[in-house]
Amino acid sequence: MPNGVKLPVLAGCLLGARRLGCIAPPSRGHIPIVLVQLERVRNTSNDPRYKFRIVKCGMFRITEIMSDVEEILSLEPGEGRAHVDGHFTEADAVDAKDARAPVLVLMASDSHSCLQPYIKLYSQSLRNLQEIPYNPNWRGIVNQGAPLEPLRLRSGVKDAEHIF
């Protein structure tokens, strides 16, 4: 994820997930997944972290958008669950030492980019999350400019942060 963007996105997503009740108790069926659409940025840096910016972002419950995940990752129907579960193997060992909140982030770019879609698992201490206030305008600080656009999925599932 581009440098300077990862922390606000992760913090906003985790706090939003906590507000939705997706985190406590952390169970895989309720783990949030954040879908991030990146676009290539023309600049002079050779560092790949500065070649992309986030343009759209949405937070969903993984069980509700598995078919979208499979489509984005070019998986066969039914393969998404095993692919997602594979990301928890290492995290389980680390997270066993401390109560942590997992969040999957699926990043994809527009068709003009060479960046392949991928999933990464992030986690944060539940204790730390309870000390940070939720900022409902976190999307406005990600790119230090215009707020991120909403992400619309083909399945029609709505961004979970805005459904109450």
C-alpha positions in Angstrom: 0.0 0.0 0.0 1.4 3.5 -0.8 3.5 5.0 2.0 1.6 7.6 4.1 -1.8 6.0 3.2 -1.6 2.7 4.9 -2.0 3.9 8.5 -5.1 6.1 8.1 -6.8 3.4 6.0 -6.0 0.7 8.5 -6.9 2.7 11.5 -10.2 3.9 9.9 -11.1 0.4 8.9 -10.4 -1.1 12.2 -12.2 1.5 14.1 -15.1 1.3 11.8 -15.2 -2.4 12.1 -15.2 -2.1 15.9 -18.1 0.3 15.7 -20.0 -2.2 13.6 -19.4 -5.0 16.1 -17.2 -6.9 13.5 -14.3 -7.2 15.9 -15.4 -8.4 19.4 -15.5 -11.3 19.6 -13.2 -11.7 16.7 -14.6 -14.6 14.7 -13.7 -15.3 11.1 -17.3 -15.2 10.0 -17.6 -11.6 11.0 -14.1 -10.4 10.0 -14.3 -7.3 7.9 -12.7 -7.1 4.5 -11.7 -3.7 3.1 -11.7 -3.4 -0.7 -9.3 -0.7 -2.0 -9.2 0.5 -5.5 -5.9 2.0 -6.5 -4.9 4.1 -9.5 -1.5 4.7 -10.9 0.1 8.1 -10.2 2.5 9.6 -12.5 5.5 10.8 -10.6 9.3 10.7 -10.7 9.9 8.3 -7.9 11.2 4.8 -8.6 9.7 3.6 -5.3 6.6 1.5 -6.0 4.9 2.8 -2.8 4.5 6.2 -4.4 3.2 4.9 -7.7 -0.4 4.4 -6.6 -3.1 6.3 -4.6 -6.3 5.1 -3.2 -9.4 6.3 -5.1 -12.2 4.1 -3.7 -12.6 2.1 -0.5 -15.3 0.1 1.1 -15.6 -2.1 4.2 -17.7 -5.3 4.0 -18.3 -8.4 5.9 -16.3 -11.2 4.2 -19.2 -13.7 4.2 -21.4 -11.2 2.3 -19.0 -10.6 -0.6 -17.2 -13.9 -1.2 -18.4 -14.0 -4.8 -17.0 -10.5 -5.4 -13.7 -11.5 -3.9 -13.6 -14.6 -6.2 -14.3 -12.4 -9.2 -11.7 -9.8 -8.3 -9.0 -12.4 -7.7 -10.0 -14.5 -10.7 -10.8 -17.5 -8.6 -13.3 -20.3 -9.4 -16.6 -20.2 -7.6 -16.1 -21.8 -4.2 -12.3 -21.2 -4.1 -12.5 -17.9 -2.2 -13.1 -19.3 1.3 -10.0 -21.5 1.1 -7.9 -18.6 -0.3 -9.1 -16.2 2.5 -8.6 -18.9 5.2 -5.0 -19.3 4.0 -4.2 -15.8 5.2 -5.0 -16.7 8.8 -2.4 -19.4 9.3 0.5 -17.2 10.3 -1.8 -14.6 11.9 -3.2 -17.2 14.3 0.2 -17.9 15.8 1.0 -14.2 16.3 -2.4 -13.2 17.5 -2.5 -16.0 20.1 -0.1 -13.9 22.2 -2.5 -10.9 22.4 -6.1 -10.3 21.7 -6.0 -8.8 18.2 -8.5 -7.5 15.6 -7.9 -9.0 12.2 -8.9 -7.1 9.0 -8.4 -8.3 5.5 -7.5 -5.7 2.8 -8.0 -6.6 -0.8 -6.2 -4.2 -3.1 -6.8 -3.9 -6.8 -6.0 -1.3 -9.5 -7.6 -0.1 -12.7 -7.1 -2.1 -15.8 -4.2 0.2 -17.0 -1.9 -0.9 -14.2 0.4 -3.9 -13.9 -0.5 -4.4 -10.2 -2.3 -7.7 -9.7 -5.1 -7.8 -7.1 -4.0 -9.3 -3.7 -5.2 -9.7 -0.1 -3.2 -8.9 2.9 -4.1 -9.5 6.6 -3.6 -6.7 9.1 -4.3 -6.8 12.8 -4.3 -4.4 15.7 -4.4 -4.9 19.4 -7.9 -4.8 20.8 -6.6 -2.8 23.7 -5.1 -0.1 21.4 -8.4 0.0 19.4 -10.4 0.8 22.5 -8.2 3.8 23.3 -8.6 5.4 19.8 -11.8 7.4 19.1 -13.6 6.6 15.9 -13.5 9.3 13.2 -16.4 8.9 10.8 -14.6 11.2 8.4 -11.4 9.0 8.1 -11.9 8.6 4.4 -11.2 12.3 4.0 -7.7 12.2 5.4 -6.4 9.2 3.5 -5.1 11.1 0.4 -4.9 14.4 2.2 -7.4 15.7 -0.3 -10.8 14.7 -1.6 -12.5 11.9 0.3 -12.4 8.5 -1.1 -15.2 7.6 -3.4 -17.6 4.8 -2.3 -16.9 1.4 -3.8 -19.8 -0.3 -5.5 -19.7 -4.0 -6.0 -21.4 -5.9 -8.8 -23.3 -8.0 -6.2 -24.9 -4.8 -4.9 -23.8 -5.4 -1.3 -23.5 -2.1 0.4 -20.5 -0.8 2.4 -21.1 -2.2 5.9 -19.8 1.0 7.6 -22.9 2.9 6.4 -25.6 0.3 7.2 -27.1 0.5 10.6 
